[in-house]
Every structure is written in structure tokens, then in C-alpha cells.
């Protein structure tokens, strides 16, 4: 069957799209056949391989959206998942990159309407239980249970030649009858073969055990109540297999390990979670309450025993999707499981996923797998993730898209989490308020700063009402509201409110409390943006000294104050000191955080800009060119900070005398920012202004005038004035406003 699928796909050649739909019931091996085809394509050098959990339209769209980001330049990081998905399908329709997409376990043909991949270099393989899923022109094949001959060949291959040293001499006695007992279902035969081989028994002996166990499981999986006709068989073979796995050393751990695997995403989970303390604690508590714990080696041995008995598939080299568990096996495991045990397994897995979540999300595929596993946990009934508080994994999953630059997706995730928290915990629960904060934060990061300001104002009112005006969370919300006031363009109001807050912080917390120091930092920042950069320099100079004394010179907050001090020195005209301090700061960050840390990349960016401001424009262009490649690699091609580097690179290229080249780069940047951010985003108005300026410098005055009118309209539509965006009128307005734009951008970026 696998060879037939590969042959059909190969018949399509390199220029004709081939679509194969493999249909069949649960447990017949559709996914395994697809996996074999997938691995074969990898070995044959297919350039793009994509495996899609296609159980829902949302899952298909989100996977296609992520794939768009990871393919060719032009990925739409800040757009919605639907737009990203459409762009990916458009790309597939024209690319000459060879590709294979597996849409695994399609449950509803309607989920694929408008989502069928097409393209001259592509092939599609679909697995589904539905017989009405194939589009016109697709080849549909039926994957059924083994024939008697295939079942016998499979058992012979798995169990070895009768009489061999490591097998029972009569191992295949009644093999044909056993295959009939199991309905010749591949997943059941795989589990049975694992038990037979590892227990050193015959097929006849296994039949006896199966018959006895099947009778006891009739009340759990009645044959006439199984929608696919296989659940009873799988339940019985699972029960026998897990009993055998439980007898392998370390005894008794395979069963609770399978409980954990059963609540995770069947399409793959990282095996790193198996060493997590929460999972090991669950294994011990479920089987050996008196034991103090389970070692990582014991937990991994239990996982390998499950793999050995074909209860899970464990590929140590599989990375983020090293553990796969057939959905039918998961069902057989979970249906009879007591609710409290299932909840404990869900909670242990969620704890492990939260622990595995990286502080810096620089691997989009790993983050996607973590999000999908959290989503799988959230589908299980019970209060494991909701009571008494929202689990931290839910918060990490909600913010993950934002960390990867998918800002609109992050906003949608936080809106969903807010609704979920309200439903489970009530509108006034602290976690509901925390979810609302996340929503407001990412609204601002998406450029919807007015909405962010309104959301943060409403949150402040509710926290003051529920917690009191001097509660730490209330004070923190006041602080954040001030920052968003500055980000929306009212730096003076932000500074005034922060002065009042600082007095309260000093009274309640003292001068050296980290929150007091943070308020001083924000106050100095917005004071400088509001027109007093000299005062900002003095305050940041003092703040660097105080933070070095209180939290240490290498603390990220101390480094942030050093960065701010250097930038404000540049604003007041001391370009040489700004460059020297940023260079020293960069060396410190390279040693402490590494070359790919987002904060290190930010310092490289600002250092290059101040080098340009000091007159060394050639160095600025060279440094920003190198940085652009690194930001594309680390953050993605359309991450907001990657786009910012493109803007400043174009600007300094113009200052070297290449106004024509600068105008061309700004035009390309404008197209991408409009596509990524939409026409009302403040970054788009800045790009329009820059384009108008460099078109004028290049002598294209008529075109420049038209762009200038677009800029003026966009500025008016955004509700911002030129003075609050650094977009100064007049022929030299672009140059005059450059430092102000850097400060405003840097100040807003500091919120993230």
C-alpha cells in the first residue's frame, strides 16, 4: 500500500499536481502509511515537507499560516492567520520549490473548502475516514484492514522465524486465527505482536488472554456502540499491551506514562517533557504513592517500553514531535479513566509544557507544537487547566504568537483567553484581569494604541475597585497605563502621571524597590520624549548607578537603563559618547545574552543609527545590512523590528548620497508595511513621509508631492499630529525629526 501511494504521487511528475486521498477506518494504518511516504519524500530531496493535523479547519489554517512564515521572503508576521494562510496557498500555486503536504485525519470535507493546496511542483496526501473527501481529479484509495496474507506476513516479520533463538518455537501457532480475532486491524496487530514477542508467548496463548480480557471490556466498548467498529478491538489489545509494558522494568510506570501520552496532541509532542518533574511526580503518585519520586531515566524507560509495545511511537531524533500516540489508542486509554486521574495527567502535562517553553521563542516549529499540545489539553473535560486558576501554559500559549511577531494572532489569542477566564472564573477573578492585561498589551503592540489605552484604563478602574488603589497590581496597571499614554503620543501626560505614581511608590515601597526603579525609568524616558532630553540624561545616569547597586551591573534592567542613557546622550547632541556607550553595552550583551538575543540585536540597531548620526553613514549602512540578515533569520522577514531595520537602512543609504536607492527601498517597505500592518498603523505614516522625502531628494518632485498628500491623509486618519510622531513639515522635516522618531520608537519598543 505504501509503495502504491508513492507510485501514484510519483506519476504526477514535477509539473502536474497529484492529490491522493487515503480513506479507511481508525487503526488501519493510514497515518503510518502517510508517515512512510513523508519520510521517503524527505530522503528523495523534496524541498518542502509539511505535515498538517487536519482534524479542524482552524488547525489547517494555523499550520498553513506558520508555514508561510517559514518559507520564502514576504511572510506576513503581523497579519491574521487567514491572510497568512491565503498567502501560503498563493505561494504554493506558483513556486517551483518541490513540496509534499500531508493533511492527516481530515474529519469534515467542508474544512478543506478553499484550502486545497495546488501548484505545479506540489503533491498532496490526505488521510481521512470520510469517503466523500476527494476533490475532482484526486485519486482516492481505500486503506483497509490487512488481508489474511498481509496479516500473516506482518506477524512473521514482527515475531521472527519460528525456531529462531529469540522467539518461541511455536510462536505462530494459531496466527491466522489471532489475526481474525483482531479483525486484522494493523494497530491492534502491532500491539499484539509487541506483547507476544516481549512476553515470549505464542499467538495461541495471546488469543486466550485476549478472549478473557475482551469479555471484561465489553461494558466499556460495546461492539455495536463503536462508531468506527475498532474501538473494542483496540481497547482489548491496548489492555493486554499495557499490562505487559507495566511488567517491564521499571515495573508499574508504563501505564501512568501512557495516561500522559493520551492527553497530548496525537500528532506529536516533545520528549523533553518526560524529564519534567511534574510528569515524574505524576508517574510516582499514580503507581507508587509511597515513593518519593521517579528519576528521569526511569521515566524515559517507561516511555521506551510504551514504544516497544507499539502503544506510542517514540523517535528520539524527532525533536518537537518525538512522541506520537494514535488517536484510537488515546480514546481506549481515556474513556475508562477516572476523571481525577485524567485531570492529574492533564495538569502534569501542562506543567511540563510550561517548563519546556523557551524564554526566547526563536524556533517557530517548536512553539507551534507547544501551542497545539496546550490546545489538545484544553479539549479534555474537567477543571485541570481552569481551577483554581488559569494554568500558566494557557498564558504562554496565548502570548506565543506575539513573541514570534504574529501580533494580530496574539490579540485574537488573548481575546479568547479573556473569554475563557470570564466563563470559568468570573469577570473579577485575578486571572481574568491578567488576561485582559495581555489583550491590552498586544493591542498596543499591534499599533492599536488607542484601543490599548482604553482597555488599560478600564482594567485600572476594575483593579482599583477590586483590590484597592494601593494594591501592587493596581499600581502596576497605573504604570502600564502611563506607558501607553506615552505610546499613543501624549508623552507629557505620561510623565505627569508617572511623577504622581513615583511619589506613591516611594511612600509604599521605598527608593530601592524594583517597582520604584521601574517607575523612575519610565518617567525619565517620557520626560525626555516630551522635550527634556537633558533631564532624561541626568536621571538615567543616576538610575544606572542605583540599579547597579541594588540589582547588579549585569541585570537586564540595568542594561536597559544604560541603553536609554546612551540614546538620550545622542539626542542632546553627544553622538560620540552615545556610540561609545552603545558599543560597550553591545560587548556586555554579547557576553551575557549571546549574539541572537533580541535585546542584543536591538543594541546593534541603535548603535548603527547613532554611528550614522555621528557622520559615519557608510558604517551605519554596513552594520544595518548585516543586522537585517540576522533579524530575518532570528525574528522572521516581516517581524516589526525587521521592518524597522529595513527603514533605517534605507534612510542611511540615502544619506550616503544614494537618494534613488533609498526611495526604492522605502517604496518596497511601504508595500510590505501596508500588507502587514494596514493603512492606519503609525509605522505606515512614517514610511510614507520617508518615501516622500527621498523621492524629493532624488528629483521625483511630482511623485513626491502625491506621496506627501497620502502621508498627510494617513496622519490625519491615525488621529496623531506631526509633533507626536516626529514627522516635521518642511523640506528638512525628515532629517529634523529623525532623533525624535528614534526616541518615540525606542520608548514604545521598551514596552515590549
C-alpha positions in Angstrom: 0.0 0.0 0.0 2.8 2.4 0.9 4.5 1.6 -2.4 1.3 2.2 -4.3 0.8 5.6 -2.7 4.4 6.6 -3.5 3.9 5.4 -7.1 0.7 7.4 -7.6 2.4 10.5 -6.2 5.5 9.9 -8.4 3.3 9.6 -11.5 2.4 13.3 -11.2 6.0 14.2 -12.1 7.4 17.6 -11.3 4.8 19.7 -13.2 1.4 18.1 -12.6 -0.3 18.3 -9.2 -1.1 14.9 -7.7 -3.7 14.6 -5.0 -4.2 11.3 -3.2 -6.9 10.7 -0.6 -6.4 7.6 1.6 -9.7 6.6 3.3 -10.4 4.0 5.9 -11.4 3.4 9.4 -9.5 4.1 12.5 -6.5 2.0 13.2 -6.0 0.7 9.7 -2.6 2.5 9.4 -3.5 5.5 7.2 -1.3 7.8 9.2 1.5 5.3 9.3 1.4 4.9 5.5 1.4 8.7 5.2 4.4 8.9 7.5 6.3 6.4 5.5 5.5 8.4 2.3 6.6 11.6 4.1 9.9 10.1 5.2 10.5 8.7 1.7 9.9 12.1 0.2 12.4 13.6 2.6 15.0 11.0 1.6 14.3 11.8 -2.1 15.1 15.5 -1.5 11.6 17.1 -1.7 12.4 20.7 -0.7 9.3 21.5 1.4 7.6 18.9 3.6 4.6 19.9 5.7 2.6 17.6 8.0 -0.8 19.1 8.9 -3.1 17.9 11.7 -6.3 18.4 9.7 -8.9 17.5 12.3 -10.3 21.0 12.2 -10.3 24.0 9.8 -8.6 26.1 12.4 -5.7 23.7 12.7 -5.2 23.6 8.9 -5.3 27.4 8.7 -2.9 27.9 11.6 -0.4 25.4 10.2 -0.5 26.9 6.7 -0.1 30.4 8.3 3.0 29.2 10.2 4.4 27.6 7.1 4.1 30.9 5.2 6.3 32.5 7.7 9.0 29.8 7.4 9.1 29.6 3.6 10.1 32.3 1.1 10.6 36.0 1.9 7.4 38.0 2.3 5.9 36.1 5.3 3.2 38.2 6.9 4.1 38.1 10.6 1.7 40.8 11.8 -1.3 39.7 9.7 -4.2 37.3 10.7 -3.8 33.6 10.3 -6.4 33.7 7.5 -4.4 36.1 5.5 -1.2 34.2 6.1 -2.9 31.0 5.0 -4.1 32.6 1.8 -0.6 33.9 1.1 0.9 30.4 1.6 -1.6 28.9 -0.8 -0.8 31.6 -3.3 2.9 30.9 -2.9 2.3 27.1 -3.5 0.4 27.9 -6.7 3.4 29.5 -8.3 6.6 28.2 -6.7 9.0 25.8 -8.4 10.1 24.5 -5.0 9.1 20.9 -4.8 6.7 20.2 -2.0 4.6 17.5 -0.3 1.8 18.3 2.1 0.1 15.6 4.2 -3.3 16.5 5.5 -3.7 13.9 8.2 -7.1 12.8 9.7 -9.5 15.2 7.9 -12.7 14.9 9.8 -15.0 17.1 7.7 -14.6 17.7 3.9 -16.0 21.2 4.5 -12.9 22.1 6.4 -10.9 21.9 3.2 -13.1 24.3 1.2 -10.8 26.9 -0.2 -7.8 25.3 1.4 -6.8 22.6 -1.1 -3.1 23.2 -1.9 -2.4 23.5 -5.6 0.8 24.2 -7.6 3.0 22.9 -10.4 5.6 21.4 -8.1 3.3 20.0 -5.4 1.8 16.8 -4.2 -1.0 16.3 -1.6 -1.7 13.3 0.5 -4.9 13.2 2.6 -5.8 10.7 5.2 -9.5 10.5 6.4 -12.2 8.3 7.5 -14.6 10.1 5.1 -15.3 8.7 1.7 -16.6 12.0 0.4 -13.5 14.0 0.8 -11.7 13.7 -2.5 -11.9 16.7 -4.9 -12.4 16.3 -8.6 -9.4 14.9 -10.2 -7.9 13.4 -7.0 -7.0 9.7 -6.8 -8.9 8.0 -3.9 -7.6 4.8 -2.4 -9.1 2.7 0.3 -6.8 1.6 3.2 -8.5 -1.4 4.8 -7.5 -3.9 7.3 -4.8 -6.4 6.3 -5.7 -9.3 4.0 -5.1 -12.7 5.6 -1.9 -13.0 3.7 -0.8 -9.4 4.7 -1.6 -10.2 8.4 0.4 -13.4 8.3 3.4 -11.7 6.6 3.2 -8.8 9.2 3.2 -11.2 12.2 6.0 -13.2 10.6 8.1 -10.1 10.1 7.4 -8.8 13.7 7.7 -12.1 15.5 10.6 -13.6 13.6 11.1 -17.0 12.1 9.7 -19.9 14.2 12.6 -21.6 16.0 14.9 -18.6 16.0 17.0 -18.1 19.1 14.9 -15.2 20.4 11.4 -16.5 19.6 9.2 -19.2 20.9 9.5 -22.2 18.5 5.7 -22.3 18.1 5.2 -18.6 18.1 3.0 -18.5 15.0 0.6 -21.2 16.3 -2.9 -20.0 15.6 -1.5 -16.8 14.0 -4.3 -16.8 11.3 -6.9 -17.2 14.0 -5.4 -14.4 16.1 -5.4 -12.1 13.1 -9.1 -12.9 12.6 -9.8 -12.2 16.4 -8.2 -8.8 15.9 -10.1 -8.1 12.7 -6.7 -7.9 11.0 -6.6 -4.3 12.3 -3.0 -3.0 11.8 -2.8 -1.0 15.1 -4.2 -4.0 17.1 -1.8 -6.4 15.4 1.1 -4.1 16.2 0.3 -4.0 19.9 -0.4 -7.8 20.0 2.9 -8.6 18.3 4.7 -6.4 20.8 3.2 -8.3 23.7 3.9 -11.7 22.2 7.5 -11.0 21.4 8.3 -9.4 24.7 6.4 -11.9 26.8 7.9 -14.9 24.9 4.5 -16.5 24.3 2.7 -17.8 21.2 -0.2 -16.4 19.2 -2.4 -19.2 20.6 -1.6 -18.1 24.2 -2.2 -14.5 23.3 -5.7 -15.5 21.9 -6.6 -17.0 25.2 -5.7 -13.8 27.1 -7.4 -11.6 24.5 -10.7 -13.6 24.8 -10.7 -13.3 28.6 -9.9 -9.5 28.6 -12.3 -8.8 25.8 -15.2 -10.1 27.8 -14.3 -7.8 30.7 -14.1 -4.8 28.4 -17.5 -5.4 26.7 -19.2 -2.9 29.0 -16.6 -0.2 28.2 -16.6 -0.6 24.4 -19.8 -2.5 23.3 -19.2 -3.7 19.7 -22.4 -2.2 18.4 -21.7 1.2 20.0 -18.4 1.8 18.3 -18.7 4.4 15.6 -15.8 3.0 13.6 -16.0 -0.6 14.6 -12.5 -0.8 16.0 -12.6 0.7 19.5 -13.4 -2.6 21.2 -10.5 -4.4 19.5 -8.1 -1.6 20.2 -9.2 -1.4 23.8 -8.6 -5.1 24.4 -5.2 -5.1 22.7 -4.3 -2.0 24.5 -5.2 -3.5 27.8 -3.0 -6.6 27.2 -0.2 -4.5 25.8 -0.1 -2.0 28.7 -0.2 -4.9 31.2 2.9 -6.3 29.6 4.6 -2.9 29.4 3.9 -2.4 33.1 5.8 -5.6 33.9 8.9 -4.4 32.2 11.5 -2.5 34.3 10.8 0.0 35.8 7.8 -2.0 36.8 4.4 -0.2 37.0 5.4 3.0 35.2 4.2 2.3 31.7 0.5 2.7 32.5 0.7 6.2 34.0 3.1 7.2 31.3 0.5 6.2 28.7 -2.0 8.3 30.6 0.2 11.4 29.9 0.7 10.5 26.3 -3.0 10.0 25.8 -3.9 13.6 26.8 -1.3 15.2 24.5 -1.6 16.1 20.8 -1.6 12.7 18.9 0.4 14.3 16.1 3.4 14.9 18.2 4.8 16.2 21.5 8.4 16.8 22.6 10.0 14.0 24.6 11.7 16.6 26.7 8.6 16.9 28.8 9.2 13.3 30.0 12.1 14.5 32.2 9.9 17.2 33.7 9.4 17.0 37.4 5.6 17.3 37.1 5.4 14.2 34.9 7.8 12.2 37.0 5.8 13.2 40.1 2.6 12.0 38.4 4.1 8.7 37.5 5.2 8.1 41.1 1.9 9.3 42.6 -0.3 7.2 40.3 1.5 3.9 40.8 3.7 4.2 43.9 2.3 6.9 46.3 4.8 5.9 48.9 7.8 6.6 46.6 9.5 9.9 46.8 9.7 10.2 43.1 10.7 8.8 39.7 14.1 9.5 38.1 14.4 10.9 34.6 16.0 7.6 33.5 13.0 5.7 34.8 10.5 8.0 33.1 12.3 7.6 29.8 12.5 3.8 30.3 8.7 3.8 30.7 8.3 5.8 27.5 10.6 3.4 25.7 8.5 0.4 27.0 5.4 2.0 25.5 7.2 2.3 22.2 8.4 -1.2 22.5 4.8 -2.5 22.8 3.6 -0.2 20.0 1.4 1.9 22.3 3.2 5.1 21.3 5.8 5.9 18.6 8.9 7.5 20.1 11.6 8.9 17.8 14.4 10.2 19.9 15.6 12.2 16.9 12.1 13.6 16.3 12.7 16.8 18.0 9.5 18.7 18.9 7.2 15.8 17.6 9.2 12.9 19.0 6.1 11.3 20.7 3.1 10.3 18.7 0.1 8.4 20.0 -2.6 7.0 17.8 -5.9 8.8 18.5 -7.7 5.5 18.8 -5.3 4.3 21.5 -5.8 7.6 23.3 -9.5 7.0 23.2 -9.2 3.5 24.5 -7.0 4.8 27.3 -9.0 7.8 28.4 -12.6 6.6 28.1 -12.5 4.3 31.2 -10.1 6.6 33.1 -11.4 8.2 36.3 -11.9 11.9 36.0 -9.5 12.7 38.8 -6.7 10.7 37.2 -7.3 12.3 33.8 -7.2 15.7 35.4 -4.0 14.9 37.1 -2.4 13.8 33.8 -3.6 16.9 32.1 -2.1 19.1 34.8 1.2 17.2 34.8 1.5 17.6 31.0 0.6 21.3 31.2 3.2 21.9 33.9 5.8 20.1 31.7 4.9 22.1 28.6 5.1 25.4 30.6 8.5 24.3 31.8 9.6 23.4 28.3 8.5 26.8 26.9 11.6 28.8 25.9 12.2 32.3 27.3 13.1 33.4 23.7 10.9 31.8 21.1 13.4 31.5 18.2 12.1 28.2 16.9 8.6 28.7 15.3 8.1 25.0 14.8 8.8 24.1 18.4 6.5 26.9 19.6 3.7 25.7 17.2 4.0 22.2 18.6 3.8 23.5 22.2 0.7 25.6 21.3 -1.0 22.6 19.7 -0.4 20.5 22.7 -1.8 23.1 25.0 -4.8 23.2 22.7 -5.1 19.4 23.0 -5.0 19.6 26.8 -7.7 22.2 26.7 -10.2 19.9 24.9 -10.4 17.5 27.8 -13.3 17.8 30.2 -12.6 18.8 33.7 -11.1 21.7 35.6 -7.4 20.8 35.4 -6.5 23.9 33.4 -9.1 26.3 34.9 -9.3 25.7 38.6 -8.4 27.2 41.0 -6.6 29.5 38.5 -5.8 29.5 34.8 -2.8 27.3 34.1 0.4 29.2 33.2 0.6 27.1 30.0 -2.5 28.9 28.8 -0.9 32.2 29.3 2.3 31.1 27.5 0.3 29.8 24.5 -1.7 33.0 24.3 1.4 35.1 24.1 3.4 32.8 21.9 2.3 34.2 18.5 3.1 37.7 19.7 6.7 36.7 20.6 7.0 35.3 17.1 5.8 38.6 15.5 2.3 37.3 14.7 0.7 40.3 16.5 -2.8 40.0 15.2 -2.9 36.3 16.1 -1.7 37.2 19.6 -4.5 39.7 20.1 -7.0 37.0 19.0 -5.5 34.5 21.4 -5.7 36.9 24.3 -9.3 37.8 23.5 -10.1 34.1 23.5 -8.3 33.6 26.8 -10.1 36.5 28.4 -13.5 35.0 27.3 -12.4 31.6 28.7 -11.3 33.1 32.0 -14.5 35.0 32.3 -16.5 31.9 31.7 -14.6 29.6 34.1 -13.6 32.1 36.8 -15.8 35.1 36.5 -15.2 38.7 35.4 -13.5 39.8 38.6 -11.0 36.9 39.1 -7.4 38.0 39.1 -6.6 35.7 36.2 -9.4 37.2 34.1 -7.9 40.6 34.8 -4.4 39.3 33.9 -5.8 38.0 30.6 -7.4 41.5 30.0 -3.9 43.0 30.5 -2.5 40.6 27.9 -5.1 41.7 25.5 -4.5 45.4 26.1 -0.7 44.9 25.8 -0.9 43.2 22.4 -3.4 45.6 21.1 -0.8 48.3 21.7 1.9 46.2 20.1 -0.3 45.8 17.1 -0.4 49.6 16.7 -3.9 49.8 18.0 -2.7 52.1 20.8 -6.0 54.0 21.3 -7.8 50.7 21.9 -4.9 49.6 24.2 -5.2 52.8 26.2 -9.0 52.4 26.6 -8.6 48.7 27.6 -5.9 49.6 30.1 -7.9 52.4 31.6 -10.9 50.1 32.1 -8.6 47.5 33.7 -7.2 50.1 36.1 -10.7 51.0 37.2 -11.6 47.4 37.9 -8.3 46.6 39.7 -8.7 49.7 41.9 -12.3 48.6 42.7 -11.5 45.0 43.5 -8.0 45.3 45.0 -7.8 48.8 46.3 -5.9 51.8 45.0 -2.6 50.9 46.6 -2.5 47.2 45.8 0.7 46.2 43.8 -1.4 45.1 40.8 -3.3 48.4 40.8 0.0 50.3 40.9 1.4 48.2 38.2 -1.6 48.9 36.0 -1.2 52.6 36.6 2.4 52.3 35.5 1.4 50.5 32.3 -1.4 52.9 31.6 1.2 55.8 31.8 3.4 54.0 29.3 0.6 53.6 26.8 -0.3 57.2 27.2 3.2 58.0 26.0 3.0 55.4 23.2 -0.2 57.0 21.9 1.6 60.3 21.6 0.9 62.1 24.9 4.4 61.9 26.4 3.8 65.0 28.7 0.7 63.4 30.2 2.6 60.2 30.7 5.4 62.0 32.5 3.0 63.9 34.8 1.1 60.7 35.8 4.4 58.9 36.4 5.5 61.7 38.8 2.4 61.1 40.9 2.9 57.4 40.7 6.5 57.7 41.8 5.5 59.5 44.9 3.2 56.7 45.8 5.9 54.1 45.0 8.4 55.9 47.3 5.9 56.1 50.1 4.7 52.5 49.9 7.8 50.6 48.7 10.9 52.7 49.3 13.5 54.1 47.0 15.3 50.8 46.2 12.3 48.6 45.4 12.4 47.3 41.8 9.0 48.7 41.0 10.1 52.1 42.2 13.2 51.9 40.0 11.0 50.9 37.0 8.8 53.9 37.5 11.8 56.1 37.6 12.9 54.5 34.3 9.6 55.2 32.6 9.4 58.7 34.0 12.9 59.6 32.6 12.0 58.1 29.3 8.8 60.0 28.7 10.3 63.2 30.2 12.9 63.0 27.5 10.4 62.3 24.7 8.3 65.2 25.9 11.1 67.7 25.3 13.6 67.4 28.2 16.3 65.1 27.0 18.9 66.8 29.2 16.8 65.9 32.3 16.5 62.3 31.0 20.3 62.0 30.7 20.7 63.2 34.3 18.0 60.8 35.6 19.3 57.8 33.6 22.8 58.5 34.8 21.6 58.2 38.4 19.4 55.3 37.6 22.2 53.2 36.2 24.2 53.8 39.4 21.2 52.9 41.6 20.3 49.8 39.7 23.9 48.6 39.6 24.0 48.9 43.4 20.6 47.3 44.0 20.3 44.5 41.4 23.8 44.4 39.9 25.5 45.7 36.8 24.6 42.7 34.7 20.9 42.7 35.4 18.7 43.2 32.3 17.1 46.3 33.9 20.5 47.8 34.5 21.4 47.1 30.9 18.2 48.7 29.7 19.0 51.9 31.7 22.4 52.0 30.1 20.8 51.7 26.7 18.4 54.6 27.4 21.3 56.8 28.8 23.3 56.3 25.6 20.3 57.1 23.3 19.5 60.3 25.2 23.1 61.3 25.1 22.8 61.1 21.3 19.6 63.1 21.4 21.2 66.0 23.2 24.0 66.0 20.5 26.7 64.0 22.2 26.9 61.5 19.4 30.4 60.3 20.2 29.6 59.3 23.8 26.3 57.6 22.6 28.3 55.4 20.1 31.0 54.6 22.7 28.4 53.6 25.4 26.3 51.6 23.0 29.5 49.8 21.8 30.4 48.9 25.3 26.8 47.8 26.0 26.9 45.6 23.0 30.0 43.8 24.2 28.4 43.2 27.5 25.2 41.8 25.9 27.2 39.6 23.6 28.9 38.1 26.6 25.8 37.9 28.8 22.9 37.1 26.4 24.5 35.9 23.1 24.5 37.2 19.6 20.9 36.2 18.7 19.1 37.6 21.7 16.5 40.2 20.6 18.0 42.7 23.1 21.4 42.3 21.5 20.0 42.8 18.1 18.3 46.0 19.3 21.6 47.4 20.6 23.3 46.6 17.3 20.5 48.5 15.5 20.7 51.6 17.7 24.5 51.6 17.6 24.4 51.7 13.8 21.9 54.5 13.8 24.0 56.7 16.1 27.1 55.9 14.1 25.2 57.3 11.1 24.1 60.4 13.2 27.7 61.0 14.1 28.6 61.2 10.4 29.8 57.6 9.7 27.0 56.8 7.3 29.0 54.1 5.5 29.4 52.2 8.7 25.8 52.6 9.5 24.7 51.1 6.1 27.2 48.2 6.5 26.1 47.4 10.1 22.4 47.6 9.3 22.8 45.4 6.2 24.4 42.7 8.3 21.8 43.2 11.1 19.0 42.8 8.6 20.1 39.4 7.6 20.3 38.3 11.3 16.9 39.8 12.1 15.4 38.0 9.2 16.9 34.7 10.4 16.1 35.1 14.1 12.8 37.1 14.0 11.4 36.5 10.6 11.3 38.5 7.4 8.3 40.6 8.3 8.7 40.9 12.1 8.1 44.6 13.1 11.7 45.0 14.2 13.0 43.6 10.9 10.9 46.1 9.1 12.3 48.9 11.3 15.8 47.8 10.3 14.8 48.0 6.7 13.6 51.6 7.2 16.7 52.8 8.9 18.9 51.0 6.3 17.1 52.8 3.5 17.4 56.1 5.4 21.2 55.9 5.9 21.7 54.6 2.3 20.1 57.9 1.2 22.5 59.8 3.5 25.4 58.2 1.7 24.2 60.0 -1.5 22.1 57.3 -3.0 18.7 59.0 -2.8 17.4 56.9 -5.7 18.2 53.7 -3.9 16.7 55.0 -0.6 13.5 55.8 -2.4 13.3 52.3 -4.0 13.8 50.7 -0.6 11.2 52.9 1.0 8.7 52.0 -1.7 9.3 48.3 -1.1 9.0 48.8 2.6 5.7 50.7 2.2 4.2 47.9 0.2 5.2 45.4 2.9 4.1 47.6 5.8 0.7 48.2 4.2 0.3 44.5 3.7 1.5 43.6 7.2 0.2 46.4 9.3 -2.7 48.0 7.4 -3.1 51.6 6.3 -3.8 53.1 9.7 -0.7 51.9 11.5 1.7 54.8 12.6 4.7 53.0 11.0 2.9 53.3 7.7 2.7 57.1 8.0 6.4 57.3 8.9 7.2 55.2 5.8 5.1 57.5 3.6 7.0 60.5 5.0 10.3 58.9 4.3 9.4 57.9 0.8 8.2 61.5 0.1 11.4 62.9 1.4 13.8 60.6 -0.6 11.7 60.9 -3.8 12.2 64.7 -3.4 15.9 64.2 -2.9 16.1 62.0 -6.0 14.3 64.7 -8.1 10.9 63.0 -8.4 9.0 66.0 -7.1 5.7 65.2 -8.7 5.6 61.7 -7.4 6.9 63.0 -4.0 4.0 65.5 -3.8 1.5 62.8 -4.4 3.1 60.6 -1.6 3.2 63.6 0.7 -0.6 64.0 0.3 -1.0 60.3 1.1 1.1 60.9 4.2 -0.9 63.9 5.4 -4.2 61.9 4.9 -2.8 58.9 6.8 -1.5 61.1 9.6 -5.0 62.7 10.0 -6.7 59.3 9.8 -4.5 57.9 12.6 -5.5 60.7 15.0 -1.9 61.7 15.6 -0.3 65.0 15.0 3.1 65.5 13.3 4.6 66.7 16.5 3.8 63.5 18.3 5.1 61.2 15.6 8.3 63.1 14.7 7.0 63.8 11.2 8.0 67.5 10.9 6.7 69.6 7.9 9.1 71.3 5.6 11.9 70.1 3.3 14.2 69.1 6.1 11.4 67.8 8.3 12.5 64.2 7.8 16.1 64.8 9.0 15.0 67.2 11.8 12.5 64.6 13.2 14.9 61.6 12.9 16.1 61.7 16.5 12.6 62.3 17.8 11.3 59.3 15.8 14.1 57.1 17.2 13.2 58.1 20.7 9.5 57.6 20.2 10.1 54.2 18.6 12.6 53.2 21.2 10.3 54.3 24.0 7.4 52.3 22.6 9.6 49.3 21.9 10.7 49.4 25.6 7.1 48.5 26.5 7.6 45.1 24.7 
